[in-house]
Amino acid sequence: MKLKRIFIASVSSIAGLSLSPVIPAATAENLRLRPVPTIVQSACSAQVVGQEPGSRVNMRSEPSTNSNIRSYVLVGQYVTFLNASTNFNVLYNSRDAQDNTWYFVEYEPTQTRGWIREDFLGSADCSV
């Protein structure tokens, strides 16, 4: 079996044309990018509250009692509120189907983050 050499030329090289692709500059508008929220600690903390000192309050993976339990904190411990998005003055919170407000918080000693419903949090202390 004899192999033949095959010469393949592109249309642009035969015609002497330059057909380089035109790539527009990467901008948020032409790529339809959305800013990625950044989660940072706020200067606000609150004490976890409940009827029995030392009892557990669940930290959830999402703002709902139907979501997975990520961890827990004890009544009397303090958690730090977390901020999100480009406006770092807004606490990261959400409302569930029953109109309860949930806050995304961090328990600093273990750096555990999760959602706690508002009624398990005392008033926020935002001293810097």
N, C-alpha and C positions, 0 to 999 in steps of 0.2 A: 504494500500500500504506500503510495506516494503522497506526501503532504504538499499542499500548494500554499504558497504565501498569498495571503489576502491583504490588500491595502485598503484600509478604510479611512476616509477623510470626512471631516465634518463639513456641512454645508457652508459654515461661516469661513472656514479656512480656504475652501475652494473659491468662494466669491470674494475673499479679502475683506469681509466684514467683521466687525467686532460685536459679538452678541453677548456681552457680559451682563449678568443679571443686575438689575437696579434694586438695591436693598435700601429702604428708607431708614433714616436714623431711628434708633430705638427710643421711643418716648412712651410715656404712660398712656397717652391718647391713642396712638396707633396700635399699641399692644393690648389696650383695654385692661391695664393693670389696676388692681385695687391695692391700697396700702394694707400691709400686713399689720394687724394690731400687735403692739408690744405690751407685755404685761410687766408691770413694775409695782413695787411696794409703794403704798401711799404713806403719808405721815399720820394716818388715822388707825387707831386700834380700838377694840372693844372687848369687854369681858364676856365670856360665854355664860349665859344664865339658864337657870332651870329650877325646878321645885326642890330638888335634892342635891346638895353640894357633893361634888365628886362623881355624879352620874355622867354617863356618856351622851354626847351629842354627835350625831353622825355628820361627817363631811362627805358630800355626794359628788359624783363625777359630773353631774349636770344639775341644773336647778329644778329638781323634781324629786318627790319621795319615791317615784318609781325607778329612779336611776340607781346605778351601783353605788355601794358604800365604799368610798376610797380609803377612809380612815375615820378616826373619831378624836374629839377633844373632850376634856372633862369640864363640867360646870365649875367656874371659878378661874379657868385659864384664860389667857388673852390671845386673840388672833389679830393679825394685821390685815386691813382691807387692801385689796389690789386694784390698781388702776389699769385701764386698757384703752387702746386706740391712740390716736394722735393728740387727743385732748386729755392730758394727764391729771386734770382737775376733777374728772368725773369718775366716781367709784364704779367698778365693774359689777353691775347688778342685772337682774332679770326678774320677770314676773312669770308665775306658772299659771295653769288653767284656772286655779281657784283664786287668782289675783293676789297671791302671796309674793312678797319681795324676797329674793334670794341674793346673797352677796358672795362673791368669789374672794376667799380669804386664804391666808397662809398662817400656819402655826409655826413660828420661827424656830423653836428649838429643833424640830425635825425637818423643817422646810417642806412640810406637807401642805399641799394646796387642794382646795375643794370648795364646794358650795354649801353654805349654811343659811337656813331660813332666818329671816329678820327677827322673828319672835324669840329666837335663841341667842340673840345678841343684845347686850346692854347698849346704852347710848355711846356714840362714838366719841373718842377723845382724839382730837386732831392737833394736839400741841406738838410743835416741832422741836 
